């Protein structure tokens, strides 16, 4: 998902996407602790994606309150 796609999402969509990605992140962390992943960089990329989603959500919240 690109940054432009993230910016077009509504706050509700962003929130639901954050919840889903955080659940996926937790599963990846757990499975990596049990057995090494084929691509451990996937964990880092997912963490950065969650950060992008949270940043977009906070910027939308700031524009709605201002």
C-alpha positions in Angstrom: 0.0 0.0 0.0 1.5 3.3 -1.1 1.5 6.5 0.8 -1.0 8.1 -1.6 -3.4 5.2 -1.0 -3.1 5.6 2.8 -3.8 9.3 2.6 -7.0 8.6 0.6 -8.4 6.3 3.4 -10.9 7.6 5.9 -10.1 7.6 9.6 -12.3 4.6 10.2 -10.6 2.6 7.5 -7.2 3.6 8.9 -8.2 2.5 12.3 -9.4 -0.9 11.1 -6.3 -1.3 9.0 -4.1 -0.6 12.0 -5.9 -3.1 14.1 -5.6 -5.8 11.4 -1.9 -5.1 10.8 -1.1 -5.1 14.5 -2.7 -8.5 14.8 -0.6 -9.7 11.8 2.5 -8.2 13.4 1.9 -10.1 16.7 1.5 -13.4 14.8 4.7 -12.7 12.9 6.6 -12.0 16.1 5.3 -15.1 17.7 6.1 -17.4 14.7 9.5 -15.8 14.5 10.2 -16.6 18.1 9.1 -20.2 17.6 10.9 -20.8 14.3 12.9 -18.4 12.2 11.0 -16.7 9.3 12.2 -17.1 5.8 12.3 -13.3 5.5 12.8 -11.6 8.9 12.8 -8.2 7.2 9.0 -8.6 6.8 8.7 -7.8 10.6 10.5 -4.5 10.1 8.6 -3.6 7.0 5.3 -4.3 8.8 6.3 -2.2 11.8 7.1 0.7 9.5 3.8 0.2 7.7 1.9 0.4 11.0 3.8 3.6 11.8 2.8 5.1 8.4 -0.9 4.2 9.1 -0.7 5.8 12.6 0.9 8.9 11.3 -1.8 9.3 8.6 -4.5 8.8 11.3 -3.0 11.4 13.6 -2.6 13.9 10.8 -6.3 13.4 9.8 -7.4 13.8 13.4 -5.4 17.0 13.7 -7.0 18.5 10.6 -10.5 17.5 11.8 -10.0 19.2 15.2 -8.3 22.3 13.9 
